[in-house]
Amino acid sequence: MPQPPVSPPELILLNARIIARPPSTERAEAVAIAGGRFTAVGTTAEIAGAGRSLAGAGQSLAGAGRSLAGAGRSPRPTGEGPRILDLGGRTVIPGLIDSHLHPVAAGRVLGDVDLYDAGSIDEVLARLSERAARTRRDCPVVGRAACLDEDALAEGRLPTAADLDRVATNRPVIITDVNKTIVNTAVLRRMSLGPTTPDPRGGRIGRDARTGEPDGIFLYAAKRITPVPGQSSSGEELPADEALRRSLAACARAGLTGVVDASAGLDAIRAWQAAQRRGELPLRATIMPAIALLEKPGDLDALGVAYGAREGHLTIGPLKIFFDLFIMHKSALMRDAYEGDPENRGMATMSVAVLRRHMERAAARRWPVAVHTTGDQGIDLVSEALAESLAKSGPMSGPCHLIHAYFPGERALARLQEWDVGVAAQPPFVAAWGASLPKLVGPARAERFLPLETLRRLGLRLGGGSDSPIIPFDPFFGIYAAVTRRTGAGSILGKAERVSREWALFLYTLGSASLLNEGDSRGSIEPGKLADLVVLDRDILAIPEEEIPRVRAVLTMVGGEIAYRSDDLG
């Protein structure tokens, strides 16, 4: 039997199916909340009894309590007793945490046409045309996908400028995804390209086989020369504060109670601080300052920015270092060449000497680092430099981690184990990119992409995330991808690296919390922890696998406050 609440509960959730501490499948039925924290977890009878004893002598729980309905954002009582929410058997999970995304950028593209699940060129054009029909004629029409692949489209090819011209010829029509941008003729005319225009380094311009003219497809590094606005309904780029508001509201609807801003400059940090002081942060946010900010530490000090510093829902996390580049651009640093590109093994953004200097500066402040690294060679170099830094300086004020780490080798994994270095992984990439990866790195290497089961088995700190806006910040799609590893083309990539549903849920709860050095304060539903939870519309551990991406949050709570409530809750 749980210990009774130490103070009168402000909110009690009853008759639920509570998955309190993933990966454990043990269920509770009720939870009490007071002061923004869980105070008791147990059966409905136990929690109701504890609440009754604290509600006042002779006063029934039902009489003392009040319905959550109509409570607005805050369910806190005014003295009449706890609010009561009978969940009628709904599933409750700990608050979900996205360990790596870019909230401002994600907010700016929320208005883009969703092409993530489009299965044909005709479907792509229909969605773009629908948007074109209801927007001003001078507004660009921008669609966003994860990774359009000819093998996953019914026509067996990618759309071209000629296809997009069917949507509009007098304004820009643009499709963008992780490794390509496709534009219509209106955009091509503005770019002044021709048959003799050379491909940019690391990129490829698609060309008409007969004329050599650009066909509207810009691959890999070539996508950087195309315009992709972060638009509002007017076609203008959203200000950072508005983009942040939109992004966090959408995150709450998705069931997220915590996010990580994966690389923040001074302006972004100021925007986060201003939002917190205006009371506009419905979720918890961990900010990773860019490592370059340490070159002028006085700027950070003036803002009160140091590892672990907290203000309301805002926490300062590790410093972000960006080492090698992108697997889907064929620029992740690999030991062996890319398929069909024998001279290309990817590249790093800095030398190992510079990487070490960054780590030394961080170590001088005991500030942990989070390093973006993707290719097997890049991961080897980063893990070696990080192990040397930790051996020399001793432990930081919190754990370091690698970001992405798509292809870790045995030596790198051993270093991560030895030095308690975690991994911020993005399971949705398996589903979104899986059909294309074998073409870039070959089938054998593709099978080893994001080896979640290997990382889990080794006991590494491991958190789940999206890298939104690269992939939508839908944690349930991420859980589905981790469980099935099914690609957009229907194949399974790396069957041996699938994880159980319980462990996939762990990645987005206690796993992400532990990665951020907050496993003792959030990530599970236990007395004393922050009262972050999500009520689901179905039981994520019991439904068929194919239903997991359709799971939706009906209530998201952060510190006992309502961040999102669906009308479906009743």
Buried (B, 14 or more C-beta within 10 A) or exposed (E): EBEBBEEBBBBBBBBBBBBBBBBEEEBBBBBBBBBBBBBBBBBBEBBBBBBBBBBEEEBEBEEBBBEBEEBEEEBBBEEEBBBBBBBEEBBBBBBBBBBBBBBBBBBBBBBBBBBBEBEBBBBBBEBBBEBBEEBEEEBBBBBBBBBBBBBBBEEEEBBBBEBBBBBBEEBBBBBBBBBBBBBBBBBBEEBEBEEEBEBBEBBBBBBBEEEEBBBBBBBBBBBEBBEBBBBBEEBEEBBBBEBBBBBBBBBBBBBBBBBBBBBBEBEBBBBBBEBBEEEBBBBBBBBBBBBBBBEEBEBBEEBEBBBBBEEBBBBBBBBBBBBBBBBBBBBBBBBEBBBEEEEBBBBBBBEEEEBBEBBEBBBEBBBBBBBBBBBBBBBBBBBBBBBBBBEEBEEBEBBBBBBBBBBBBEBBBBBBEEBBBBBBBBBBBBBBBBBBBBBBBBEEBBBBBBBBBBBBEBEBBBBBBBBBBBBBBBBBBBBBBBBBBBBBBEBBBBEEBBBBBBBBBBBBBBBBBBBBBBBEBBBBBBBEBBBBBBBBBBBBBEBEEEBBBEBBBBBBBBBBBBBBBBEEBE
